[in-house]
Amino acid sequence: MSTAVRPARPSAKRESKSVASVESFDQIVDDYQRRLYGFALRMTGNREDAEEIVQDAFVRAYRALGKMPAEQRHELRLQPWLYTITLNVTRNRLRSKRPASVALDALADPDALLRNTEERRPQRPETIVEQNADVALVERALLQLPMHLRAAATLRFIEGRSHPEIAEILHQPIGTVKSHVHRAVRILRRILGPQVGRFTPQGAPTHAMS
């Protein structure tokens, strides 16, 4: 599955006016394939897994749309729905695999995460990093989190989603989402410590990790 030519994110105008259908499914794939692939890659750390997850997610979405009444399709919020499907496929795939270390073939250098941090006191990793190298370190650290914390933190800090958006994708109360994000930050503080600087989540303004 090639992702190089896919648009990074559909426009707000297209998202707000389009009605999902099997007839428009090619356009849906064009609009969302790259972004869902990036999400799956950050959740798994493995290119092959991410590609297969997205392919499976689109198959499930296509079949679901084919069975969905027109009224429901008109009310469907397509983007969070697709993220939910992708996350469910990711969870199922990771459950079926042995809990060995994931193949981090697309992220930072394997030894970079904890380099020069073991004897240094952690400092404010909730401040978001700006440089690509630091983003890669955060992505590697996210892979060490439990699935429920990884999903919330990835959507918040890498995807740049708001708490209400994450709550919709995860089908959780906003309070639960905020709690999971907070717990993820505490763990990331221990993992990353002073290596964490600042970063800007894709598609979102710079903000504090909170």
HELIX and SHEET records of a PDB file:
HELIX    1   1 ALA A   12  LYS A   17  1                                   6    
HELIX    2   2 PHE A   25  THR A   44  1                                  20    
HELIX    3   3 ARG A   47  LYS A   67  1                                  21    
HELIX    4   4 ALA A   70  GLU A   75  1                                   6    
HELIX    5   5 LEU A   78  SER A   96  1                                  19    
HELIX    6   6 ASN A  132  LEU A  142  1                                  11    
HELIX    7   7 MET A  147  ALA A  153  1                                   7    
HELIX    8   8 THR A  154  ILE A  158  3                                   5    
HELIX    9   9 HIS A  163  LEU A  170  1                                   8    
HELIX   10  10 ILE A  174  LEU A  192  1                                  19    
HELIX   11  11 GLY A  193  GLN A  195  5                                   3    
END                                                                             
